Amino acid sequence: MDPYSAEGELINIHNHFHQGQFQEVVDFDTAALSSENALPARVLQLRAKVALGQAEEVLADVKGDTSPELAAVAAFAEHSLGKTDAAVAKVEKLVESNADNTTVQVLGGTVLQAAGKSEEALALLSQHQSSLEAVALIAQIHLQQNRNDLAVKEVTAARRWAQDSLLVNLAESWVGLRLGGEKYQQAFYVFEELAQAPSTSSVRSLVSQAVAELHLGRTEEAQAALEQAIKKEPQFTEAIANLLVLTVVAGRDAKELTSTLEKVDAQHPFLTDLAEKSDLFDKAATKYKPKVAA
């Protein structure tokens, strides 16, 4: 039986992870799991710890372990600590002899993509055997490449064999937010269901709901969801960044939110992208001189 299926042993811890409920993953009781599912569950718990900012603890936990799964976790943890070159080197070494390992594919693909090695990441992930995590990551990479057509193709193919899996629903919603139109509403339904149910809600699902609301022009509802997320986790950068965007869209002063985001994560992609575009604008402006009317 597929351990991630509706009847499988890992379905609950797996769903907690992809719902962004990382503390629930860490606290999940794995004592009753079969021996074959103990390692996959441990990997999920270690990944959840990395997401919670405990990467150093994770590295200490897996130190000396030579299994490809935990070696991949170590590389992922190093990446989260900003040790990109070391993480990439570890992944590339792992891939030489463990490219068929699902954990190596998913975590290795994540590290490679984050390092700007998209083609290498896709080459590794394409070797997966019915891994929904690999499918979701491939879709994310294609969206970052502005290849919506390939993302749609990937998710549509997965839907045929994964049916109503949480990850497929999420991946379809990510694609829907890029495609727009009626897809915005469909994505909203998925994210709202996750965000508003106490058993599935997390700061990440609240932010996803807010982004869908913002695309639908419902700024008040989007703001409410983002403020709810920030109340739960005051330093969650994606909530702060999206509230900043919403504030600008609404025509309000965003200086305070910009300052907050800079304090929490000065290298956040929104800030670095904004700085880059401001610099390009300034350079373009120097090419033009104001004309004085005679």
Secondary structure, DSSP 8 states (H G I E B T S, - for coil): --TTSTTSTTHHHHHHHHTT-HHHHHH---TTS-HHHHHHHHHHHHHHHHHTT-HHHHHHHHTT---HHHHHHHHHHHHHTT-HHHHHHHHHHHHHHHTT-HHHHHHHHHHHHHTT-HHHHHHHHTT-SS-HHHHHHHHHHHHHTT-HHHHHHHHHHHHHHHTT-HHHHHHHHHHHHHH-THHHHHHHHHHHHHHHSTTT--HHHHHHHHHHHHHTT-HHHHHHHHHHHHHH-TT-HHHHHHHHHHHHHTT---HHHHHHHHHH-TT-HHHHHHHHHHHHHHHHHTT-------
